[in-house]
């Protein structure tokens, strides 16, 4: 049986029967995006075979966040089946059937928590109705046990598999009319489940985009300019073609919209040179002989050093725009008992997916078929359609498991490159980026500069805060993930507060990185709040709680902030970390606290560090208190996401930066862009603070507070403030 979306009514149903079981289609009322999921689209989720095996379709891309397991758990719970009898299939990109399909923003749980449970509930209700008809009894006389319908009066039992064909005559109920399970009855939701593909992953079976094979497939590489967007001035194509196994080498002029406008995610087809060969090695050797020369480009004048100099100059004046202005900041600072001024900065970062960008494409008879490890398949399909000049309906995108995403694969530049090369080649082509390609042509987490002033009164209250934020954009629109809203904490909690923003032009592509915006802003704001706490001679944790006050919610949606929820996680992390005893730590050790609201989740974290006289930092432990609502769907996946987010944040803070010189990235591989190693990874203890709110996502919100918890702990250990990242031993030497 195949169940489709959740907003169907009785007159919106199509049914068909086959030897495999029953197929039901519910017409969907589009919810999120009318352009991609028009009225009348069909959504398929569940299939029940005669042998009782239940196949559930996972609609969203799997990038390691466990969504391929978690979303089917919601359906299986309400359908009432044994998890051991569930099989999971990855959906292809199909906006008419599934609406929006993407992995980003930790939105899968809040978007699907109720809807997909109702998909399972409808299927279960139909099984009960089919059994009631067979037994000539009332549906109320029937109940279910996993995979079976039971007549509560006669004791008769029918399996779901035996009822699948009979469901063809059943009119599905209105999903909203059904009562969902009491959480006390959950058998699947709330139980730790391993990721569905874990067996294939640990045994190295083909699963990822890089593993895709097609009959007659060739391999491609694509060389782009080190300076972003520069065109090809010349290339020795004949030298590349002389390499044994090379089939083609050609210049790609690039699309007119190759560089994305400010604020956009991703870009189109950039200029470059493609080499296509029988093997990846031959393609790479051919590329090495191209001897490409590149045209001049304005971005070559840009550099990290230049950005820092521009930011300092801009900070001396008024911001180009005011994002928020409450009270009278200047007067409050003059009257403050203590004031602090500090400049904070953070660098560009690369996503550094362990699986470099790749895509397989096949163009035949005017139609394009793509196998892509993408977080955002439909925009990729539309990009390919525009660039190749073919109808979007002529393009099929198969979603392949991603070897890491973190926001990088929301952009689909590698997809349009593969599509173009496949069309020009006339054969199936697998495009593979090298690690150096990946590092040099990322959509980087943008750098940023904050110039703070703050004041506290004699009672230790934060009375004034001013931030002049210098970022990147065209003057009115920030570059992708480079903006900051007026509600950024502690806005709404400080009576006199002003946020000013100035922007610098940027030719370097930027984009979302895990907890976009928040991953950088948290470091600057939560570190400066810690400075203000010390200026007030206050316990930093108590200072945060006092700042939040006793109001349960501050502001209005979508900027509402659950102050009481944040106080709850702060108190919890203080208890679990033994914060009150931090003064007993040995010399050179310290604990720091930070909190942050991100992607609907409230997180507070404490880091314990030891700093050697040489300035080397050892993170001994991190404690995390998290409020993501009333239900953890898959505790195993949830724990993985929180711990991974913390380690990801520490990795960036301690090791990583992308620097720009002459318009190009200076880093090239993990030798100069290192990741946190196993021996550096601290234990991460997690506590769930359960509150009566709908459950929210977990892929991102644990990362932001990890960084300032670390830097605040370093201050506690050394008395030295970390105001720029990454942390280096030179900053901390005794």
N, C-alpha and C positions, 0 to 999 in steps of 0.2 A: 504494500500500500504506500503510495506517495502522498504526503500531506504538503500542501502549499500554504502560503502565508496565513496570517493570524487574524486579519480583519475581514474575512469573508463573511457573506451572509448566505442564507439558504438558496438564493436564486443565482448565486455567482459560481456555481459548481459544475465542473465537467468531469465525467467519469469514463474510464475504459478498463477492460479486463484483458489480461494476457496470462500465459502460463506461469509467468514469474510472480503474479499476484495482482493486486488492484492498484490502479493509479488514479489519484484524485487531484484535481487542480482547483485552487481557490483563486478567484480574481482578486487582485491586490488593490487596495486604495493606497496610492503612493504617499509616503510619509515625509521623506527627507529631501528628495530631489526630483522634482517633476520632470526635469529635463532628461534624467537618466532612467527614471522608472515611471513611465506613463501609466495612466489609468488602464486597467485591463491586463497588466503584465501578470505573468504566471510565475509562482515561486514553488520550487520543489525541495522538500526537506527529508521526508521519511519514506522508506520502502520496507514493507514486511513481506518476506518470502513465505511460501507454503511450509518450509521447514522451521519457521519461527525466527530465523535470523533477521535482525533488524538493521538495515543500512541507513545511516543518517548522514546527510550532506552537511559539510562545514562550509559556510558561505564566504567567510573572510580569509584573506591571505594568512598563512602561518609563517611567522618570521622568528620562531623560537619562544614566543610569548605563551604558547600553549592553548591558543584559541581553537585549534582543530580538535582539541579534547574538551575544552570547557563549554563551548556552545552546544555541542551534542549532549553533554550531560544535562543541560536544562530540559531538552526535549525528552530524553530517556527517562528522567525522573517522573514527569507527569504522564508519560505513556505507560509507565509501570512495566519495565522490562529489566531483565538481568543484564548488567553491564557486560558480562562475559559473552552475551549473545549479540552485542552491538558491533557493527562494522562501520567505519567512517570513511567517507569519500570526500576528496577535495573538489569543490565546485569549480567550474570554469567561470571566467568573467561573463556575466549575463545580467545586465542591468534590468532587462525586461522581466526576468524571473526573480531576481534577488534584491532589486533596488541598489543602494550603495554598498559596494564591497571594498573595504579598505582596512588597513591596519595602521592606526595612528591615533594619538590623543587619548589613549586609554579609554576609548569610548565603547568597546564591544559589550562590556557588562551593562552600563547604564542604558544602552540602546536596545539590548536584547533580553534583559533579565525577565521581564514579564511576557513579552511577545512570543519568545520561543518556548516558554513553559506552556503557553496556551496552544501552541502547535501540538505538543504532546498530549495535552488534555483533550483536544478535539479528537485525536486518533483513538485515545482510550475510550471516549464516550461512544464512538462509532463501533468499536469492538463490542462494547456492552450492548448496544442496540441490536447488533447482528446476532449475538448470542440469545438475547431476549426473544427475538423473532423465531429463532430456531427452536427454543424451548416453549414458545407460546406463553411467556410470562411477562411481567412488568419489568422494565429496566431497573426499577428500584429493588427488585429481588436479586439483582446481580452485583457482584463486586469483582475486583481483580486481585490476583496475586501475580508476581512477576511473569509476564508472558502468557497469562491465562485469564479467562473469565470464569467465575465460579457462581453457580446458582446457590444462593445462601440458604434456600429452603430444601432443595432436593440433594444438594451436594454435588451435582453434575459439574463437570469441568470441560471447557473447550479451549484449545490453544489459540493464540493469535494467528498462527500460521493457517490453522484450519478455518478460520473465520475471514481471512483476507479477501477471498473471492466474494463471499456473501456481502461484504461491505459495499459492493458495487451498487446495491439497491438502497443504501442508507443515505438519507439526507443529513449532512453534517450539521451539528448545532451551531448556533452563534457562539463564537469563542468567548465573547464577553459574558455569556450567560452561565458559564461554567465556574464552579468553585475550585480554586487551585488547592493543592495539598497544604495541610498544616505543616510548617517546618519540622515539627516533632516527628512527622512520619517520613521524613526524607531518608532514603536509602543510598542515593547517589550524590546528590548535592551535599556538600560539606564533608565528603569522604575524599581522602587523598588518592588521586589517580595519576599514574605515570602518563607522560605524554604518549599519545597513541603510536607515534612512529619511533619510539625510543629504541625498540629492538633493531630496526633498520639502521638507525643512526650509529649505535655502538658497534654494529657488525659491518659498517661501511657499505651498505647496499645502496644502489643508485636511488636518489631521492631528491637531490637539490638541482637547481638550474644548471649548475656546472656538469651534472651527470647526464643531461638529455642527449639522446642519440636519435638520428633520423637516417633512413636509407639514403645513400649517396651524399651524406653531409660533408661539407668542407668546413675549414676553420678560418677565422678572420681575426685580424688585429687592426686597430685603427689609431693612427698617430695624430695627436692634436697638438697645437702650439703650447709651449710652456706658459706664454702670456695669454691669458684667457680671451678667446674670441679672435685671435690673430689669424689672418688668412694665409694660405700656402703661396709662397713666392716662387718656389721651385722644388722639384724632387726628381731624383734619378730613378724613374720607374723601370727602365730597362735593367738596371743593376739588380733591382728587387726581383724582376721576372727571371733573371738568370739563375736564381737559386732553385735547385732541384725540388720539385713538388709545388712550386708557386704557380698558381693558375692565372691570377689577375693581380694587378696593382693599378690603382687609379685615384685621382684627386677628387675629393668631395668639396664642392664649393660652399656648402652649408646653406641653411635656410635663412630667409630675410629676418625671421624672428628668433635667430639663434640664441641671443642673450635675452634672458628673461627680464621683464620690467620689474621695477622696485616692488617688493612685497610678494612677488609670485614665487611659487615653488617650482624649481626645475627650469629647464630651458629646452630649446629645440635642437635641431641638427647643427652642430658646429662644423666649421671647416676642418679638413684633415686629409689624410692619405690612408686608404684602405689597402691591405694586402690579404689575398685569399689563397689558401693552399690546401694540399691534401692532409697535412698534419699541422698541429699547432706549432711545433718546432720549426717547420719550414716557413710558416707565416712569420714567425718571430725573426728568423734569420733574414728573410726578405726585407722585413721592416728595418733591420739594422743597417741595410745597404742603401736605404732611400736617400740619405744625406739631404734631408729636407731643410730648406731655408724658409723663414717666415717673414711676412710683411710687418712693417712697423704698426704698433697699436697704442692708443692713448694710455691703456692700463699699465704699460711699461714704466710709467712715471710714478706708480703707486708703490708704497712700501709700509711695513709695520712701523718702522722708525718714523716715517713721515706722518702716519696716522696719529701716533702718540704726540708729535709736535703740534699738529693741527688741533687735536683735542685740547691740549693745554691752552693754546691760544684762544680757542672758542670759549673755554670755561671762564675766561676773564671777563667776558661780556654777558649780556642777557641772552637767554635761550631764544632760538628761532621761533619756538612756540611754547606756550604754557600748558602742560597737561593737567595741572590741578593747582588751585591756589585757595587755601583755607586760612582765614584769620590774617594776622599780620606777622609774618615770619621775622622780618628784620627787627621789629620792635621787641618781639619775644626773645630773640637772641641777645639783644642789648640788656634785657632785664634778667637773663638767666643766671643762676648761681654758678654754673659751670658750662663751658662750651667746648665742643670738639670739632675740628676740621680735618678732613682726610680725603685723599684721592685714591680710588680703587680702580683697578683695570683687570681685564681678563682677555686671553688671546683667542684667535680663531682656533677651532678644533676640527679634526677630521673624524668621520664616523668609524673608520677603520674596521669595516665588516671583515670577518675572517674569510668569507667567500667574496672575492672581488666581483665587481659588476660583470654580468654576462647575460646573454640572451640568444636563443635559437629562433631563426625565422625562415619561413619557406614561402616564396611568392610564385604563384602559378595561376595562369588564366585570369589575371586581374584580381585574384584574391590572395590575401595574406594570412598566414597562420603563424602564431607566435607562442613560444614557450618561455615565460618570463618569471623570474623571481622578483616580483614587484609588490610593493605595498599598496599601490594605487592603480589598478589595472585599467579602469575605464578612461581616465585622463590619458593614459598611455595609448590606448586604442585611438582616441580622438586625435592625439598628436600625430600618430602615424598616418591617419587618414588625411589630415591637413597637409602634411609634408609630402606624402606620395601622391596626393590628388586623387584618392579613391574613396568611395563611400565607406563610412564606418561599418555599415552592415556587411561589407566584404572582408572584414577583419575578425578573426577568431583569436582570443587570447586565453591560453591555458595557464592557470596560476600554478607555479611550481614553488615548492618550499624554498624559503630564503635562508641562506646561511648567515643570518644576522640582518638587521634592518636599521633600527635606531633612528629612523626618519630618512635615511639616505635614499631608500628605495621608494619614497613618495615621489621622487623625480624619476623620469623615464627616459633620460638621455640615451642610455645604453640600448633601450628598446627601439628607438627610432633609428639609431645607428645600424643595428642589426637588420631592421626592415629595409633600409635604403641599400645596404650592401647586398642583401639577398636578392632584391629586385635587379640590381645591376649585374649580379653574378649569374642569375638564372638557375640556381641550385640551392638546396637547403644549406644554411650557413649558421655555424655557432660562433658568435663573437665573444672573445674572452679578453678582459682587461688584465694587464699585469698589476702587481701590487703597486708599482711605481705610477702606472696610469691612475689607479684608484686614489693614491695620495695626492697626485698633482691635479686631479680633475674632480674633486669632491664638490659638494654644496655645503660649505663649511658652517659650523656654528659661528655666528659673527662675533668678532671682538667687540669690546665696549669700554667706556670710560665714565666713571661716576665721580663727581666732585661734591662732597657732602659737607654740610654744616649742621650741627645739632646742639640743642641746649636743654639742660635739666634744671628744675627749680630746687630750692633748699630742701623740699620734702622728697626729692628723688623722683619726681615725675618728669616724663619726657614732654616738654612744652613746645618745642620748635624743631622742625626738620626741613632742610632744604637740600634738594639733589638737582644738580645740573648734569643731565645725562647726555653724553656726546656719543652718538651712534652713527649708523650709515643709512643713506637714503638719498632721495632726490630733493629734499627740502620740505616735502609735504607727506610723502609716503616712505615709511621705513623699508629697508631691504628685508627680505624674508627672514623672519625670526629675530629681527634686530630692534623691534619696537618695545615700548613699555606703556601700559595703560595708566590712567590716573588713579585707579583703585589699588595700585601696588601697595602691599602692606609696608609700613604701618599707616597708610592713608586711612582716614575715618576714625583713627584712634589717637591722633595728635591734633590738638586744637589749632595749631599754627603750622601749616605744611604747604610747601610749594615744590612742584616738580616742573622743571624746565627741560626742554629737549632741543638739542642742536644736531644737525646731520652733516656728514661728509659724503661726497660722491665716492662710489665704489665700483670697480670693474670686476671684483672677485665674486663668484657666485656663492650665495649663502642659502641656507635652508634649515628646516627643523632638525634638531638633534634631541635625543631622549629628554623629555620634559622641556620642550622648546621655550626659550626665554627664561623660564624659571631656573634652569640649570646654571645660568649666569647671574641673574638678578639676586637669587638667594644668597650667593656668596657675598655680594657687595652689601646688601641691606642687612642681612643677619650678622655679618661681621661688624658693621658699623653700629648696630644696636648693642652688640656686646661691648663695644668701646664706650657707648653712652652709659651702659650699666656700670662700668668701672668708674666712669667720671662721676656717677651718682653715688659711688661707694656702696653699690648694691650687689647682692647675689644675682648673677646673670639670669638664672632660671626664675627666681622670684620677680626680677625686673620685667621679664616677658609676661608673666602671669598678671602682674599689676597693670602693665600696659594694656592687656586685653580687657581687663575689667570684668564686670559681672553681667554684661549684656549677652543674651544667648545668640542674637543675630544682629549684625551691624550692616547698614546699607540696604539696598534693594537689588533684586535680581536684575541682571546676571552677576552683579558685583557684590551680592550678599556674602557675608563672612560669618561662619558659625563660631563666634568667639568662645562659647562654652565648650565646643568640641575641641578647639585647640588647647584650651586650658586643661581639658581632660587628658590629652596625650602628653602634655608637658608634665603634669603631675605623675602620670604613669611612668614616663621615662626617668623621672627623678627617682622614683622608688626602685625601679628595677636596676638602675645603674649604681645605686648607693651614692647618689650625688651629695648627700649631706656629709659624707665622710671623705670628700675629695681632698680636704686639707691635710689628710694623713699620708698622701702619696709621697714617694721618695723624691728627692731633688732631681730635676730634669724630667719629671712626669707631670702630666696635667690632664684635666678633663674639660671639654667644651660642650656647650649645648646650642642647638639651633632648632627652629621649627619652620614649617612652611606649608601653605595650602596650595595644592597643585592638582589639576585634573580631578577635581572634586574630592580629593583625599586630604586628610589632616594628619600630618606627620611631625613628630618631635624625635630628635636623635641626640645622643650623647656619644662623643668619641673620647677614648682614653689613649694618649700617646706618650711615648718616651722619645726625647730628643738628646742625641749624644753631643759631647763638646764639639765634635766636628760638624754638627748641623744635620746629621742624618736622622730622619724621622721614622720611627717604628710605631705603627698603629696597633695597639695591643687588643682593643676590642671596640665594637660599636653596638650600642643598644638602640632599638627602634620601637617606638610606640605608634601604632597606626589606627586611625579611625576611618574605615571605608564602608561604614554602615552596618547593617544587621546580619549580613551573611557572607561568609567566605565560601565560594562555590567549590573550588578545588584547592584545599590547603597545601598540597604539594606544589602546585604551580604558583600559588600565591607566595609561598615562602621563597621559591626560586626567584621570583620577580623582585621581591624586596631585597633579598641578599645580593642578587646580581646588580640591582640599581645602586646600592651602597658601594659595592666594589667598583662599579663603573665610574661613579663620582670620584672616589678616591684615586682611581687610576689617572683620570684627567687632571686632578688637582696636584698630584705629586710628580707627574711625568710629562704631560703632553702639552704641546703647543704647535700651531702652524704659524710660521712667520713668512711674510711676503717681502721680497726684494726684487726690484725692477719688474714688478708686475707678475712675478712667478713664485710658486711655493718652493721653499728651501728644503723641506723634508721630503724624503723619497721612499722610506721603508721603515720597518719596525726597529732598525738599528738607530734611527734618529727620531723615531716617534714610538717610544716603547710603551707597552701595556703592562699593567700590574701583573707581577709574577705570583705563582702559587705561594711561594715562601713569604710574600709580602701581605697576603690576604689575611685580615684578622677574622676572628669569630664575629658573627653578626647575630645578636639575639633579638628576636622579634616578639612583640606582644600585640594582640588584636584588642583594641578597645571597642567593644560592641555598643552601638547606639541604634536607636530606632529610626534609621534612615535607609532608603533604598541602597543596595550595594553598588559600589563604583569600581572603576578599573584600577589596576595595580602595576602596569608596565612602566610607569614613569614617576609617580609622586614621591617615591622613597629617595630618589636621587638628589633633589635640590638641597635638603638640609644636611646631607652628608658632608658637603664641602665646607660650609661655615662651621659645622661642628668640629671638623678637623682643624681649621685655622684658629678657631677660638681655643681649642685644646692646646695648640702650639703656643699661643700667647700665655696660657696658664702655666705651661711648662717652662717657658723661656723669658717671658716678659717682652717678647718681640712680636710686633704686629705683622701679619702677612696681608699686604694690601694689593698684591699682584700675583698672578698665577702663571706657570706652575711654581710650587714651592721648591726652592733649591737650597742645598746646604750652605751656600754663601750667605743667604739671608739670615741664617740661624747660628752661625759659628759663635762659640763663646768668646 
